[in-house]
Amino acid sequence: MKKTIFSVLWAAMVALTIQAQTPVKKVYDEEVNQLEQIDKAVAQAKAEGKFVIAQVGGNWCPWCLRFADFITNDSEIMQTINDNFVYIHVNYNPRKSGGEEKTKLAAQMLKRLNSPQRFGFPVFVVLDESGKVLHHQDSSYLEEGQGYNKEKVMRFFKNWTPQAVKN
């Protein structure tokens, strides 16, 4: 009996350890030209009557990956996003290890998005269908514990839909 209990407890611990160590899916394309990525998203948003949300961060940022995982696993949030936004993950690497060209491109991207890095990462930039920056959202206001608060996240998205902004 003791062996059975020990085996069950050991299996549960191993399963929890494996689950805790499972990496969150990387969502940032580190090779894409961020300015072109933003321009394409704006063109798509204009064609579809939507706004753009640029989640600026990187695969190096655990909170960035947590947020991507959080919204992907919630059908209500994803429906709100899909109905109202073109959602993109804009890569930013604060290190200069990518070379001078990538560093220059990152600086241009940050300038294009009105310096959102001052809010930390991830930071969400809402652009209208013409590409004008409407809002920077500091992600810390959406957090709760080691994750995100659904009510706060939904409030953010709903307050920045094209319909909410234009009414």
KASULGI-V78944 format. One record per pair of residues at least 12 apart in sequence whose C-alpha atoms are under 7 Angstrom apart, sorted by the first residue. I is the first residue (numbers start at 1). J is the second residue. D is the distance in whole Angstrom. If there is no record, write none. Layout:
<<I,J,D> <I,J,D>>
//
This chain:
<<24,65,6> <24,66,7> <24,69,7> <25,65,7> <26,59,6> <26,65,7> <27,59,7> <27,89,7> <28,58,6> <28,59,6> <28,89,6> <28,90,7> <28,91,5> <29,91,6> <30,91,6> <34,90,6> <34,91,7> <34,109,6> <35,109,6> <41,86,6> <42,129,6> <42,130,7> <42,131,6> <45,85,7> <45,86,6> <45,129,5> <46,129,5> <46,130,7> <50,84,5> <50,85,5> <50,86,7> <50,129,6> <50,162,6> <51,84,6> <51,85,5> <51,86,6> <51,126,7> <51,127,6> <51,128,5> <51,129,5> <51,161,7> <51,162,6> <52,85,5> <52,86,5> <52,87,6> <52,126,6> <52,127,5> <52,128,6> <53,85,6> <53,86,6> <53,87,5> <53,88,6> <53,124,6> <53,125,6> <53,126,5> <53,127,6> <54,87,6> <54,88,5> <54,89,6> <54,90,6> <54,124,6> <54,125,5> <54,126,7> <55,88,6> <55,89,5> <55,90,6> <55,122,6> <55,123,6> <55,124,5> <55,125,7> <56,89,6> <56,90,5> <56,91,6> <56,92,7> <56,121,7> <56,122,6> <56,123,5> <56,124,6> <57,90,6> <57,91,5> <57,92,5> <57,121,5> <57,122,5> <57,123,7> <58,91,5> <58,92,6> <58,93,6> <63,122,7> <64,121,7> <64,122,5> <66,147,7> <77,154,7> <84,161,6> <84,162,7> <92,106,6> <113,133,6> <116,136,6> <119,138,5> <122,139,6> <123,136,7> <123,137,6> <123,138,5> <123,139,6> <124,136,6> <124,137,5> <124,138,7> <125,137,6>>
//
